[in-house]
Amino acid sequence: MTHDCPITVEEASELGLPITVGLPKAIYKLMDLYPQPQGGRPSVQYIPLPYKPTPTLPDTKSSTLSGAKNLREALPYD
């Protein structure tokens, strides 16, 4: 078993594990000293559309400009 597949109190008791339900009141008092923000903006945003990576520049060694003497020779315009 792992942390993402917990067992219930009943299952733990059936296995003979020594269990205690709840926390001591001192723990709750300690937790009250450090309140957590409620609501607010999520730290991760969900993007429902497919992600398109940012295009990268071509490698200068393999580009069409490498053998051209000038830009006119490199571009396929007539």
N, C-alpha and C positions, 0 to 999 in steps of 0.2 A: 504494500500500500504506500501511496505517496500523499503529499499534502493536498493534491487536487482530487483525491478520492477519500474523503474522511469517513470514519465510522461513527455511528450514532452512540449515544449513551447506553442504549439497550445492548447494542452489539459489544461494546467494551465490557459491560457487566457480564454478558454471557461468556466472554473470553476469560473472565476472572481477573481483569485488570483493576487495580485500585483507582477508582475515579472519584472526583469531587465535582459537583455541578455548581457553577457560579464562581465569583471571585470574592475575596475578603473585602469588607467595607473600606479598608485602608487603601486598597487599589483604586476604588472608585473616587475616593477623596483626592488621591494623587492625580488621577486623570482630570479631575475638575480644575486643577491648577493650570492645565495646558489645553484650553479649549481649541477645537479645530474649526476652521471656517466652514460654514454651510453654504452649499450652492456655489454661486460664482461661475466664472468661465472655466470650461474644461481645459486641461493642459494639453490635450491632443485633439486636433480637429479631424473630423471625418470628411473625406472628399469622396462623394458618391460616383464621380466620373472616373473613367480610366486615366491613370497618370501618364502623361507624356513627358519623357525626359527632355531636358534642355538640349537643343542641338549643339554639337561641338564643331569646331573648325576643322577642316580637312588637314591631314598631315602634309606638311610642305614638301616632303620628300616624294610622296606619291601623287601629288596634285598635278593637274595639267599645266600649271605654270612652270614646272621644273625645267622642261625642255624649251620653253618659249623664250624668245629674245625680248618680247614686250607684251603688254596686256592685249593688244589687238590680235596677236598670233594665238594667244591662249584662249580667247573667248570664241565660241562657235557662232558668231553673228556674221551675216553676209552684208 
